[in-house]
Amino acid sequence: MFILKGIDQLTNAIAKAKKVRPRVEFDRFGRYRVSGSKGFYTVICRKDERGIKTVACTCKGAEKGLVCYHSAAALSLHIGLARQQQTA
Ligand SMILES: [Zn+2]
């Protein structure tokens, strides 16, 4: 799990996601399934009451606190959905 502070920390992961093009499946708002080398991983995007955003993925890299491309792929969908909710 990592704390999302800005888009900068996602640059490498986004580049990788563009290359790998994982499948992102919507489960519910804030919860997504992203295809990886060993099947699907679950990515949870949260914002706590203090406004701190955290992203958790079930892959090995994310366990070590790395920003994985699954998280980046899920976040791009999540951010789009969050924007839609705000403008709805
Ligand atoms: Zn991951």
PDB file of the backbone (N, CA, C, O) and the ligand in Angstrom, with CONECT records:
HET     ZN  A 101       1
ATOM      1  N   MET A   1       0.839  -1.191   0.000  1.00  0.00           N
ATOM      2  CA  MET A   1       0.000   0.000   0.000  1.00  0.00           C
ATOM      3  C   MET A   1       0.874   1.242   0.000  1.00  0.00           C
ATOM      4  O   MET A   1       1.923   1.267   0.644  1.00  0.00           O
ATOM      5  N   PHE A   2       0.450   2.262  -0.714  1.00  0.00           N
ATOM      6  CA  PHE A   2       1.198   3.511  -0.688  1.00  0.00           C
ATOM      7  C   PHE A   2       0.235   4.687  -0.585  1.00  0.00           C
ATOM      8  O   PHE A   2      -0.944   4.584  -0.921  1.00  0.00           O
ATOM      9  N   ILE A   3       0.776   5.810  -0.108  1.00  0.00           N
ATOM     10  CA  ILE A   3      -0.028   7.028   0.001  1.00  0.00           C
ATOM     11  C   ILE A   3       0.152   7.823  -1.274  1.00  0.00           C
ATOM     12  O   ILE A   3       1.276   8.091  -1.697  1.00  0.00           O
ATOM     13  N   LEU A   4      -0.956   8.197  -1.880  1.00  0.00           N
ATOM     14  CA  LEU A   4      -0.908   8.954  -3.128  1.00  0.00           C
ATOM     15  C   LEU A   4      -0.782  10.442  -2.815  1.00  0.00           C
ATOM     16  O   LEU A   4      -1.699  11.066  -2.281  1.00  0.00           O
ATOM     17  N   LYS A   5       0.381  10.990  -3.162  1.00  0.00           N
ATOM     18  CA  LYS A   5       0.628  12.410  -2.886  1.00  0.00           C
ATOM     19  C   LYS A   5       0.511  13.261  -4.132  1.00  0.00           C
ATOM     20  O   LYS A   5       0.181  14.444  -4.059  1.00  0.00           O
ATOM     21  N   GLY A   6       0.779  12.664  -5.257  1.00  0.00           N
ATOM     22  CA  GLY A   6       0.694  13.422  -6.508  1.00  0.00           C
ATOM     23  C   GLY A   6       0.890  12.499  -7.685  1.00  0.00           C
ATOM     24  O   GLY A   6       1.244  11.329  -7.537  1.00  0.00           O
ATOM     25  N   ILE A   7       0.652  13.052  -8.858  1.00  0.00           N
ATOM     26  CA  ILE A   7       0.719  12.255 -10.075  1.00  0.00           C
ATOM     27  C   ILE A   7       2.179  11.885 -10.409  1.00  0.00           C
ATOM     28  O   ILE A   7       2.433  10.898 -11.098  1.00  0.00           O
ATOM     29  N   ASP A   8       3.125  12.686  -9.914  1.00  0.00           N
ATOM     30  CA  ASP A   8       4.549  12.467 -10.210  1.00  0.00           C
ATOM     31  C   ASP A   8       5.023  11.066  -9.831  1.00  0.00           C
ATOM     32  O   ASP A   8       5.784  10.438 -10.567  1.00  0.00           O
ATOM     33  N   GLN A   9       4.571  10.592  -8.691  1.00  0.00           N
ATOM     34  CA  GLN A   9       5.030   9.287  -8.220  1.00  0.00           C
ATOM     35  C   GLN A   9       4.479   8.144  -9.077  1.00  0.00           C
ATOM     36  O   GLN A   9       4.921   7.001  -8.960  1.00  0.00           O
ATOM     37  N   LEU A  10       3.518   8.464  -9.930  1.00  0.00           N
ATOM     38  CA  LEU A  10       2.905   7.437 -10.777  1.00  0.00           C
ATOM     39  C   LEU A  10       3.522   7.360 -12.173  1.00  0.00           C
ATOM     40  O   LEU A  10       3.221   6.442 -12.936  1.00  0.00           O
ATOM     41  N   THR A  11       4.386   8.325 -12.507  1.00  0.00           N
ATOM     42  CA  THR A  11       4.907   8.441 -13.874  1.00  0.00           C
ATOM     43  C   THR A  11       5.425   7.115 -14.436  1.00  0.00           C
ATOM     44  O   THR A  11       5.034   6.706 -15.529  1.00  0.00           O
ATOM     45  N   ASN A  12       6.295   6.456 -13.695  1.00  0.00           N
ATOM     46  CA  ASN A  12       6.884   5.200 -14.175  1.00  0.00           C
ATOM     47  C   ASN A  12       5.847   4.096 -14.307  1.00  0.00           C
ATOM     48  O   ASN A  12       5.839   3.337 -15.276  1.00  0.00           O
ATOM     49  N   ALA A  13       4.967   4.025 -13.306  1.00  0.00           N
ATOM     50  CA  ALA A  13       3.934   2.987 -13.299  1.00  0.00           C
ATOM     51  C   ALA A  13       2.950   3.201 -14.449  1.00  0.00           C
ATOM     52  O   ALA A  13       2.483   2.236 -15.054  1.00  0.00           O
ATOM     53  N   ILE A  14       2.637   4.459 -14.752  1.00  0.00           N
ATOM     54  CA  ILE A  14       1.727   4.755 -15.865  1.00  0.00           C
ATOM     55  C   ILE A  14       2.383   4.346 -17.186  1.00  0.00           C
ATOM     56  O   ILE A  14       1.729   3.773 -18.058  1.00  0.00           O
ATOM     57  N   ALA A  15       3.675   4.644 -17.329  1.00  0.00           N
ATOM     58  CA  ALA A  15       4.415   4.266 -18.537  1.00  0.00           C
ATOM     59  C   ALA A  15       4.374   2.753 -18.723  1.00  0.00           C
ATOM     60  O   ALA A  15       4.194   2.256 -19.835  1.00  0.00           O
ATOM     61  N   LYS A  16       4.544   2.035 -17.626  1.00  0.00           N
ATOM     62  CA  LYS A  16       4.518   0.573 -17.694  1.00  0.00           C
ATOM     63  C   LYS A  16       3.109   0.081 -18.046  1.00  0.00           C
ATOM     64  O   LYS A  16       2.949  -0.831 -18.856  1.00  0.00           O
ATOM     65  N   ALA A  17       2.092   0.693 -17.429  1.00  0.00           N
ATOM     66  CA  ALA A  17       0.705   0.302 -17.706  1.00  0.00           C
ATOM     67  C   ALA A  17       0.359   0.514 -19.177  1.00  0.00           C
ATOM     68  O   ALA A  17      -0.379  -0.276 -19.765  1.00  0.00           O
ATOM     69  N   LYS A  18       0.897   1.592 -19.773  1.00  0.00           N
ATOM     70  CA  LYS A  18       0.630   1.875 -21.189  1.00  0.00           C
ATOM     71  C   LYS A  18       1.253   0.811 -22.078  1.00  0.00           C
ATOM     72  O   LYS A  18       0.721   0.473 -23.135  1.00  0.00           O
ATOM     73  N   LYS A  19       2.384   0.292 -21.634  1.00  0.00           N
ATOM     74  CA  LYS A  19       3.095  -0.738 -22.379  1.00  0.00           C
ATOM     75  C   LYS A  19       2.395  -2.092 -22.235  1.00  0.00           C
ATOM     76  O   LYS A  19       2.145  -2.789 -23.218  1.00  0.00           O
ATOM     77  N   VAL A  20       2.088  -2.444 -20.987  1.00  0.00           N
ATOM     78  CA  VAL A  20       1.509  -3.763 -20.682  1.00  0.00           C
ATOM     79  C   VAL A  20       0.021  -3.831 -21.028  1.00  0.00           C
ATOM     80  O   VAL A  20      -0.494  -4.892 -21.383  1.00  0.00           O
ATOM     81  N   ARG A  21      -0.662  -2.692 -20.921  1.00  0.00           N
ATOM     82  CA  ARG A  21      -2.099  -2.597 -21.161  1.00  0.00           C
ATOM     83  C   ARG A  21      -2.895  -3.657 -20.413  1.00  0.00           C
ATOM     84  O   ARG A  21      -3.531  -4.507 -21.037  1.00  0.00           O
ATOM     85  N   PRO A  22      -2.868  -3.617 -19.099  1.00  0.00           N
ATOM     86  CA  PRO A  22      -3.628  -4.612 -18.327  1.00  0.00           C
ATOM     87  C   PRO A  22      -5.128  -4.367 -18.467  1.00  0.00           C
ATOM     88  O   PRO A  22      -5.564  -3.256 -18.769  1.00  0.00           O
ATOM     89  N   ARG A  23      -5.890  -5.401 -18.247  1.00  0.00           N
ATOM     90  CA  ARG A  23      -7.344  -5.281 -18.244  1.00  0.00           C
ATOM     91  C   ARG A  23      -7.766  -4.763 -16.884  1.00  0.00           C
ATOM     92  O   ARG A  23      -7.335  -5.289 -15.858  1.00  0.00           O
ATOM     93  N   VAL A  24      -8.599  -3.742 -16.864  1.00  0.00           N
ATOM     94  CA  VAL A  24      -9.094  -3.220 -15.594  1.00  0.00           C
ATOM     95  C   VAL A  24     -10.594  -3.479 -15.537  1.00  0.00           C
ATOM     96  O   VAL A  24     -11.346  -3.029 -16.402  1.00  0.00           O
ATOM     97  N   GLU A  25     -11.017  -4.204 -14.518  1.00  0.00           N
ATOM     98  CA  GLU A  25     -12.442  -4.478 -14.344  1.00  0.00           C
ATOM     99  C   GLU A  25     -12.973  -3.720 -13.146  1.00  0.00           C
ATOM    100  O   GLU A  25     -12.358  -3.708 -12.079  1.00  0.00           O
ATOM    101  N   PHE A  26     -14.106  -3.097 -13.330  1.00  0.00           N
ATOM    102  CA  PHE A  26     -14.746  -2.335 -12.276  1.00  0.00           C
ATOM    103  C   PHE A  26     -15.484  -3.302 -11.353  1.00  0.00           C
ATOM    104  O   PHE A  26     -16.291  -4.110 -11.812  1.00  0.00           O
ATOM    105  N   ASP A  27     -15.208  -3.217 -10.069  1.00  0.00           N
ATOM    106  CA  ASP A  27     -15.923  -4.045  -9.099  1.00  0.00           C
ATOM    107  C   ASP A  27     -16.979  -3.153  -8.444  1.00  0.00           C
ATOM    108  O   ASP A  27     -18.179  -3.365  -8.618  1.00  0.00           O
ATOM    109  N   ARG A  28     -16.518  -2.158  -7.692  1.00  0.00           N
ATOM    110  CA  ARG A  28     -17.388  -1.082  -7.231  1.00  0.00           C
ATOM    111  C   ARG A  28     -16.509   0.147  -7.097  1.00  0.00           C
ATOM    112  O   ARG A  28     -15.289   0.042  -7.229  1.00  0.00           O
ATOM    113  N   PHE A  29     -17.094   1.311  -6.838  1.00  0.00           N
ATOM    114  CA  PHE A  29     -16.289   2.520  -6.776  1.00  0.00           C
ATOM    115  C   PHE A  29     -15.183   2.362  -5.729  1.00  0.00           C
ATOM    116  O   PHE A  29     -15.459   2.113  -4.555  1.00  0.00           O
ATOM    117  N   GLY A  30     -13.932   2.509  -6.166  1.00  0.00           N
ATOM    118  CA  GLY A  30     -12.799   2.366  -5.262  1.00  0.00           C
ATOM    119  C   GLY A  30     -12.219   0.970  -5.216  1.00  0.00           C
ATOM    120  O   GLY A  30     -11.226   0.730  -4.529  1.00  0.00           O
ATOM    121  N   ARG A  31     -12.829   0.046  -5.941  1.00  0.00           N
ATOM    122  CA  ARG A  31     -12.348  -1.334  -5.939  1.00  0.00           C
ATOM    123  C   ARG A  31     -12.325  -1.872  -7.363  1.00  0.00           C
ATOM    124  O   ARG A  31     -13.350  -1.910  -8.043  1.00  0.00           O
ATOM    125  N   TYR A  32     -11.142  -2.286  -7.805  1.00  0.00           N
ATOM    126  CA  TYR A  32     -10.971  -2.708  -9.194  1.00  0.00           C
ATOM    127  C   TYR A  32     -10.162  -3.991  -9.261  1.00  0.00           C
ATOM    128  O   TYR A  32      -9.404  -4.316  -8.347  1.00  0.00           O
ATOM    129  N   ARG A  33     -10.333  -4.706 -10.352  1.00  0.00           N
ATOM    130  CA  ARG A  33      -9.549  -5.912 -10.595  1.00  0.00           C
ATOM    131  C   ARG A  33      -8.692  -5.655 -11.820  1.00  0.00           C
ATOM    132  O   ARG A  33      -9.198  -5.269 -12.873  1.00  0.00           O
ATOM    133  N   VAL A  34      -7.392  -5.871 -11.679  1.00  0.00           N
ATOM    134  CA  VAL A  34      -6.470  -5.573 -12.769  1.00  0.00           C
ATOM    135  C   VAL A  34      -5.702  -6.837 -13.119  1.00  0.00           C
ATOM    136  O   VAL A  34      -5.189  -7.530 -12.240  1.00  0.00           O
ATOM    137  N   SER A  35      -5.627  -7.134 -14.426  1.00  0.00           N
ATOM    138  CA  SER A  35      -4.921  -8.336 -14.845  1.00  0.00           C
ATOM    139  C   SER A  35      -3.414  -8.154 -14.705  1.00  0.00           C
ATOM    140  O   SER A  35      -2.872  -7.081 -14.971  1.00  0.00           O
ATOM    141  N   GLY A  36      -2.763  -9.209 -14.288  1.00  0.00           N
ATOM    142  CA  GLY A  36      -1.310  -9.171 -14.116  1.00  0.00           C
ATOM    143  C   GLY A  36      -0.701 -10.449 -14.636  1.00  0.00           C
ATOM    144  O   GLY A  36      -1.383 -11.251 -15.274  1.00  0.00           O
ATOM    145  N   SER A  37       0.583 -10.649 -14.368  1.00  0.00           N
ATOM    146  CA  SER A  37       1.277 -11.822 -14.892  1.00  0.00           C
ATOM    147  C   SER A  37       0.722 -13.119 -14.297  1.00  0.00           C
ATOM    148  O   SER A  37       0.797 -14.174 -14.926  1.00  0.00           O
ATOM    149  N   LYS A  38       0.166 -13.036 -13.085  1.00  0.00           N
ATOM    150  CA  LYS A  38      -0.352 -14.251 -12.438  1.00  0.00           C
ATOM    151  C   LYS A  38      -1.833 -14.113 -12.116  1.00  0.00           C
ATOM    152  O   LYS A  38      -2.264 -14.392 -10.997  1.00  0.00           O
ATOM    153  N   GLY A  39      -2.594 -13.689 -13.089  1.00  0.00           N
ATOM    154  CA  GLY A  39      -4.030 -13.544 -12.863  1.00  0.00           C
ATOM    155  C   GLY A  39      -4.397 -12.145 -12.425  1.00  0.00           C
ATOM    156  O   GLY A  39      -3.638 -11.193 -12.608  1.00  0.00           O
ATOM    157  N   PHE A  40      -5.574 -12.043 -11.844  1.00  0.00           N
ATOM    158  CA  PHE A  40      -6.061 -10.713 -11.485  1.00  0.00           C
ATOM    159  C   PHE A  40      -5.629 -10.304 -10.084  1.00  0.00           C
ATOM    160  O   PHE A  40      -5.564 -11.121  -9.165  1.00  0.00           O
ATOM    161  N   TYR A  41      -5.331  -8.998  -9.949  1.00  0.00           N
ATOM    162  CA  TYR A  41      -5.031  -8.430  -8.645  1.00  0.00           C
ATOM    163  C   TYR A  41      -6.147  -7.461  -8.292  1.00  0.00           C
ATOM    164  O   TYR A  41      -6.773  -6.870  -9.172  1.00  0.00           O
ATOM    165  N   THR A  42      -6.386  -7.304  -7.013  1.00  0.00           N
ATOM    166  CA  THR A  42      -7.408  -6.367  -6.567  1.00  0.00           C
ATOM    167  C   THR A  42      -6.737  -5.080  -6.118  1.00  0.00           C
ATOM    168  O   THR A  42      -5.796  -5.106  -5.324  1.00  0.00           O
ATOM    169  N   VAL A  43      -7.218  -3.964  -6.622  1.00  0.00           N
ATOM    170  CA  VAL A  43      -6.680  -2.658  -6.241  1.00  0.00           C
ATOM    171  C   VAL A  43      -7.780  -1.878  -5.524  1.00  0.00           C
ATOM    172  O   VAL A  43      -8.891  -1.732  -6.033  1.00  0.00           O
ATOM    173  N   ILE A  44      -7.449  -1.382  -4.332  1.00  0.00           N
ATOM    174  CA  ILE A  44      -8.403  -0.598  -3.536  1.00  0.00           C
ATOM    175  C   ILE A  44      -7.892   0.833  -3.446  1.00  0.00           C
ATOM    176  O   ILE A  44      -6.777   1.070  -2.982  1.00  0.00           O
ATOM    177  N   CYS A  45      -8.707   1.785  -3.889  1.00  0.00           N
ATOM    178  CA  CYS A  45      -8.363   3.204  -3.800  1.00  0.00           C
ATOM    179  C   CYS A  45      -9.257   3.822  -2.735  1.00  0.00           C
ATOM    180  O   CYS A  45     -10.481   3.700  -2.791  1.00  0.00           O
ATOM    181  N   ARG A  46      -8.637   4.485  -1.764  1.00  0.00           N
ATOM    182  CA  ARG A  46      -9.404   5.046  -0.646  1.00  0.00           C
ATOM    183  C   ARG A  46      -8.998   6.475  -0.345  1.00  0.00           C
ATOM    184  O   ARG A  46      -7.881   6.903  -0.638  1.00  0.00           O
ATOM    185  N   LYS A  47      -9.919   7.189   0.237  1.00  0.00           N
ATOM    186  CA  LYS A  47      -9.600   8.522   0.756  1.00  0.00           C
ATOM    187  C   LYS A  47     -10.145   8.538   2.177  1.00  0.00           C
ATOM    188  O   LYS A  47     -11.337   8.314   2.389  1.00  0.00           O
ATOM    189  N   ASP A  48      -9.277   8.803   3.151  1.00  0.00           N
ATOM    190  CA  ASP A  48      -9.757   8.780   4.527  1.00  0.00           C
ATOM    191  C   ASP A  48     -10.346  10.141   4.918  1.00  0.00           C
ATOM    192  O   ASP A  48     -10.387  11.068   4.109  1.00  0.00           O
ATOM    193  N   GLU A  49     -10.799  10.241   6.168  1.00  0.00           N
ATOM    194  CA  GLU A  49     -11.496  11.461   6.605  1.00  0.00           C
ATOM    195  C   GLU A  49     -10.591  12.692   6.626  1.00  0.00           C
ATOM    196  O   GLU A  49     -11.074  13.824   6.617  1.00  0.00           O
ATOM    197  N   ARG A  50      -9.282  12.466   6.655  1.00  0.00           N
ATOM    198  CA  ARG A  50      -8.350  13.605   6.594  1.00  0.00           C
ATOM    199  C   ARG A  50      -7.991  13.970   5.152  1.00  0.00           C
ATOM    200  O   ARG A  50      -7.216  14.896   4.913  1.00  0.00           O
ATOM    201  N   GLY A  51      -8.559  13.240   4.202  1.00  0.00           N
ATOM    202  CA  GLY A  51      -8.288  13.523   2.801  1.00  0.00           C
ATOM    203  C   GLY A  51      -7.033  12.841   2.275  1.00  0.00           C
ATOM    204  O   GLY A  51      -6.569  13.147   1.177  1.00  0.00           O
ATOM    205  N   ILE A  52      -6.482  11.914   3.062  1.00  0.00           N
ATOM    206  CA  ILE A  52      -5.284  11.189   2.617  1.00  0.00           C
ATOM    207  C   ILE A  52      -5.705  10.027   1.730  1.00  0.00           C
ATOM    208  O   ILE A  52      -6.523   9.188   2.109  1.00  0.00           O
ATOM    209  N   LYS A  53      -5.115  10.006   0.528  1.00  0.00           N
ATOM    210  CA  LYS A  53      -5.477   8.967  -0.438  1.00  0.00           C
ATOM    211  C   LYS A  53      -4.489   7.816  -0.362  1.00  0.00           C
ATOM    212  O   LYS A  53      -3.275   8.017  -0.412  1.00  0.00           O
ATOM    213  N   THR A  54      -5.017   6.626  -0.243  1.00  0.00           N
ATOM    214  CA  THR A  54      -4.154   5.453  -0.237  1.00  0.00           C
ATOM    215  C   THR A  54      -4.597   4.491  -1.334  1.00  0.00           C
ATOM    216  O   THR A  54      -5.774   4.405  -1.684  1.00  0.00           O
ATOM    217  N   VAL A  55      -3.610   3.772  -1.859  1.00  0.00           N
ATOM    218  CA  VAL A  55      -3.880   2.783  -2.891  1.00  0.00           C
ATOM    219  C   VAL A  55      -3.240   1.475  -2.457  1.00  0.00           C
ATOM    220  O   VAL A  55      -2.060   1.439  -2.108  1.00  0.00           O
ATOM    221  N   ALA A  56      -4.015   0.407  -2.480  1.00  0.00           N
ATOM    222  CA  ALA A  56      -3.495  -0.900  -2.104  1.00  0.00           C
ATOM    223  C   ALA A  56      -3.744  -1.877  -3.239  1.00  0.00           C
ATOM    224  O   ALA A  56      -4.828  -1.916  -3.821  1.00  0.00           O
ATOM    225  N   CYS A  57      -2.715  -2.671  -3.547  1.00  0.00           N
ATOM    226  CA  CYS A  57      -2.835  -3.700  -4.571  1.00  0.00           C
ATOM    227  C   CYS A  57      -2.397  -5.008  -3.931  1.00  0.00           C
ATOM    228  O   CYS A  57      -1.577  -5.013  -3.013  1.00  0.00           O
ATOM    229  N   THR A  58      -2.942  -6.113  -4.416  1.00  0.00           N
ATOM    230  CA  THR A  58      -2.630  -7.404  -3.810  1.00  0.00           C
ATOM    231  C   THR A  58      -1.381  -8.065  -4.414  1.00  0.00           C
ATOM    232  O   THR A  58      -1.062  -9.202  -4.067  1.00  0.00           O
ATOM    233  N   CYS A  59      -0.667  -7.364  -5.317  1.00  0.00           N
ATOM    234  CA  CYS A  59       0.525  -7.974  -5.912  1.00  0.00           C
ATOM    235  C   CYS A  59       1.738  -7.867  -4.974  1.00  0.00           C
ATOM    236  O   CYS A  59       1.712  -7.141  -3.981  1.00  0.00           O
ATOM    237  N   LYS A  60       2.777  -8.596  -5.312  1.00  0.00           N
ATOM    238  CA  LYS A  60       3.984  -8.644  -4.478  1.00  0.00           C
ATOM    239  C   LYS A  60       4.689  -7.293  -4.360  1.00  0.00           C
ATOM    240  O   LYS A  60       5.143  -6.910  -3.282  1.00  0.00           O
ATOM    241  N   GLY A  61       4.773  -6.575  -5.486  1.00  0.00           N
ATOM    242  CA  GLY A  61       5.458  -5.284  -5.488  1.00  0.00           C
ATOM    243  C   GLY A  61       4.806  -4.297  -4.541  1.00  0.00           C
ATOM    244  O   GLY A  61       5.482  -3.587  -3.796  1.00  0.00           O
ATOM    245  N   ALA A  62       3.477  -4.261  -4.581  1.00  0.00           N
ATOM    246  CA  ALA A  62       2.731  -3.318  -3.746  1.00  0.00           C
ATOM    247  C   ALA A  62       2.887  -3.653  -2.267  1.00  0.00           C
ATOM    248  O   ALA A  62       2.851  -2.762  -1.418  1.00  0.00           O
ATOM    249  N   GLU A  63       3.059  -4.939  -1.958  1.00  0.00           N
ATOM    250  CA  GLU A  63       3.278  -5.360  -0.572  1.00  0.00           C
ATOM    251  C   GLU A  63       4.519  -4.685   0.000  1.00  0.00           C
ATOM    252  O   GLU A  63       4.596  -4.402   1.196  1.00  0.00           O
ATOM    253  N   LYS A  64       5.488  -4.433  -0.879  1.00  0.00           N
ATOM    254  CA  LYS A  64       6.734  -3.794  -0.447  1.00  0.00           C
ATOM    255  C   LYS A  64       6.637  -2.275  -0.520  1.00  0.00           C
ATOM    256  O   LYS A  64       7.616  -1.574  -0.265  1.00  0.00           O
ATOM    257  N   GLY A  65       5.456  -1.766  -0.869  1.00  0.00           N
ATOM    258  CA  GLY A  65       5.263  -0.320  -0.925  1.00  0.00           C
ATOM    259  C   GLY A  65       5.601   0.292  -2.267  1.00  0.00           C
ATOM    260  O   GLY A  65       5.681   1.515  -2.389  1.00  0.00           O
ATOM    261  N   LEU A  66       5.801  -0.547  -3.282  1.00  0.00           N
ATOM    262  CA  LEU A  66       6.095  -0.029  -4.617  1.00  0.00           C
ATOM    263  C   LEU A  66       4.807   0.419  -5.310  1.00  0.00           C
ATOM    264  O   LEU A  66       3.724  -0.106  -5.053  1.00  0.00           O
ATOM    265  N   VAL A  67       4.957   1.392  -6.186  1.00  0.00           N
ATOM    266  CA  VAL A  67       3.820   1.842  -6.985  1.00  0.00           C
ATOM    267  C   VAL A  67       3.789   0.947  -8.224  1.00  0.00           C
ATOM    268  O   VAL A  67       4.580   1.129  -9.149  1.00  0.00           O
ATOM    269  N   CYS A  68       2.886  -0.001  -8.234  1.00  0.00           N
ATOM    270  CA  CYS A  68       2.845  -0.956  -9.344  1.00  0.00           C
ATOM    271  C   CYS A  68       1.967  -0.431 -10.477  1.00  0.00           C
ATOM    272  O   CYS A  68       1.183   0.500 -10.294  1.00  0.00           O
ATOM    273  N   TYR A  69       2.113  -1.042 -11.645  1.00  0.00           N
ATOM    274  CA  TYR A  69       1.317  -0.578 -12.790  1.00  0.00           C
ATOM    275  C   TYR A  69      -0.155  -0.946 -12.648  1.00  0.00           C
ATOM    276  O   TYR A  69      -1.010  -0.321 -13.274  1.00  0.00           O
ATOM    277  N   HIS A  70      -0.461  -1.961 -11.824  1.00  0.00           N
ATOM    278  CA  HIS A  70      -1.884  -2.295 -11.586  1.00  0.00           C
ATOM    279  C   HIS A  70      -2.569  -1.110 -10.910  1.00  0.00           C
ATOM    280  O   HIS A  70      -3.678  -0.714 -11.270  1.00  0.00           O
ATOM    281  N   SER A  71      -1.864  -0.554  -9.911  1.00  0.00           N
ATOM    282  CA  SER A  71      -2.401   0.604  -9.188  1.00  0.00           C
ATOM    283  C   SER A  71      -2.605   1.778 -10.138  1.00  0.00           C
ATOM    284  O   SER A  71      -3.634   2.452 -10.099  1.00  0.00           O
ATOM    285  N   ALA A  72      -1.612   2.012 -10.991  1.00  0.00           N
ATOM    286  CA  ALA A  72      -1.690   3.128 -11.938  1.00  0.00           C
ATOM    287  C   ALA A  72      -2.866   2.945 -12.891  1.00  0.00           C
ATOM    288  O   ALA A  72      -3.593   3.897 -13.178  1.00  0.00           O
ATOM    289  N   ALA A  73      -3.053   1.716 -13.380  1.00  0.00           N
ATOM    290  CA  ALA A  73      -4.148   1.435 -14.310  1.00  0.00           C
ATOM    291  C   ALA A  73      -5.497   1.622 -13.618  1.00  0.00           C
ATOM    292  O   ALA A  73      -6.415   2.214 -14.185  1.00  0.00           O
ATOM    293  N   ALA A  74      -5.610   1.115 -12.395  1.00  0.00           N
ATOM    294  CA  ALA A  74      -6.867   1.243 -11.648  1.00  0.00           C
ATOM    295  C   ALA A  74      -7.133   2.709 -11.301  1.00  0.00           C
ATOM    296  O   ALA A  74      -8.274   3.169 -11.356  1.00  0.00           O
ATOM    297  N   LEU A  75      -6.084   3.429 -10.947  1.00  0.00           N
ATOM    298  CA  LEU A  75      -6.233   4.837 -10.573  1.00  0.00           C
ATOM    299  C   LEU A  75      -6.727   5.694 -11.730  1.00  0.00           C
ATOM    300  O   LEU A  75      -7.521   6.614 -11.534  1.00  0.00           O
ATOM    301  N   SER A  76      -6.257   5.390 -12.934  1.00  0.00           N
ATOM    302  CA  SER A  76      -6.684   6.209 -14.064  1.00  0.00           C
ATOM    303  C   SER A  76      -8.204   6.072 -14.252  1.00  0.00           C
ATOM    304  O   SER A  76      -8.878   7.040 -14.605  1.00  0.00           O
ATOM    305  N   LEU A  77      -8.731   4.870 -14.016  1.00  0.00           N
ATOM    306  CA  LEU A  77     -10.181   4.666 -14.080  1.00  0.00           C
ATOM    307  C   LEU A  77     -10.857   5.340 -12.880  1.00  0.00           C
ATOM    308  O   LEU A  77     -11.872   6.023 -13.022  1.00  0.00           O
ATOM    309  N   HIS A  78     -10.266   5.131 -11.695  1.00  0.00           N
ATOM    310  CA  HIS A  78     -10.833   5.671 -10.453  1.00  0.00           C
ATOM    311  C   HIS A  78     -10.933   7.205 -10.483  1.00  0.00           C
ATOM    312  O   HIS A  78     -11.949   7.777 -10.086  1.00  0.00           O
ATOM    313  N   ILE A  79      -9.883   7.848 -10.952  1.00  0.00           N
ATOM    314  CA  ILE A  79      -9.861   9.318 -10.996  1.00  0.00           C
ATOM    315  C   ILE A  79     -10.935   9.827 -11.953  1.00  0.00           C
ATOM    316  O   ILE A  79     -11.606  10.819 -11.669  1.00  0.00           O
ATOM    317  N   GLY A  80     -11.097   9.145 -13.086  1.00  0.00           N
ATOM    318  CA  GLY A  80     -12.143   9.505 -14.041  1.00  0.00           C
ATOM    319  C   GLY A  80     -13.534   9.378 -13.410  1.00  0.00           C
ATOM    320  O   GLY A  80     -14.384  10.249 -13.590  1.00  0.00           O
ATOM    321  N   LEU A  81     -13.756   8.296 -12.675  1.00  0.00           N
ATOM    322  CA  LEU A  81     -15.046   8.075 -12.027  1.00  0.00           C
ATOM    323  C   LEU A  81     -15.298   9.094 -10.923  1.00  0.00           C
ATOM    324  O   LEU A  81     -16.415   9.587 -10.760  1.00  0.00           O
ATOM    325  N   ALA A  82     -14.241   9.404 -10.166  1.00  0.00           N
ATOM    326  CA  ALA A  82     -14.366  10.379  -9.071  1.00  0.00           C
ATOM    327  C   ALA A  82     -14.744  11.747  -9.629  1.00  0.00           C
ATOM    328  O   ALA A  82     -15.540  12.470  -9.029  1.00  0.00           O
ATOM    329  N   ARG A  83     -14.173  12.098 -10.776  1.00  0.00           N
ATOM    330  CA  ARG A  83     -14.504  13.371 -11.423  1.00  0.00           C
ATOM    331  C   ARG A  83     -15.962  13.400 -11.852  1.00  0.00           C
ATOM    332  O   ARG A  83     -16.657  14.401 -11.673  1.00  0.00           O
ATOM    333  N   GLN A  84     -16.413  12.292 -12.419  1.00  0.00           N
ATOM    334  CA  GLN A  84     -17.812  12.206 -12.836  1.00  0.00           C
ATOM    335  C   GLN A  84     -18.755  12.381 -11.668  1.00  0.00           C
ATOM    336  O   GLN A  84     -19.789  13.038 -11.789  1.00  0.00           O
ATOM    337  N   GLN A  85     -18.399  11.788 -10.523  1.00  0.00           N
ATOM    338  CA  GLN A  85     -19.237  11.896  -9.325  1.00  0.00           C
ATOM    339  C   GLN A  85     -19.325  13.335  -8.849  1.00  0.00           C
ATOM    340  O   GLN A  85     -20.387  13.802  -8.437  1.00  0.00           O
ATOM    341  N   GLN A  86     -18.187  14.038  -8.911  1.00  0.00           N
ATOM    342  CA  GLN A  86     -18.155  15.427  -8.450  1.00  0.00           C
ATOM    343  C   GLN A  86     -18.998  16.333  -9.325  1.00  0.00           C
ATOM    344  O   GLN A  86     -19.620  17.278  -8.839  1.00  0.00           O
ATOM    345  N   THR A  87     -19.017  16.041 -10.619  1.00  0.00           N
ATOM    346  CA  THR A  87     -19.733  16.917 -11.537  1.00  0.00           C
ATOM    347  C   THR A  87     -21.199  16.500 -11.695  1.00  0.00           C
ATOM    348  O   THR A  87     -22.007  17.237 -12.260  1.00  0.00           O
ATOM    349  N   ALA A  88     -21.529  15.306 -11.186  1.00  0.00           N
ATOM    350  CA  ALA A  88     -22.909  14.794 -11.351  1.00  0.00           C
ATOM    351  C   ALA A  88     -23.892  15.585 -10.483  1.00  0.00           C
ATOM    352  O   ALA A  88     -25.090  15.300 -10.492  1.00  0.00           O
TER     353      ALA A  88
HETATM  354 ZN    ZN A 101       0.007  -4.369  -8.189  1.00  0.00          ZN2+
END
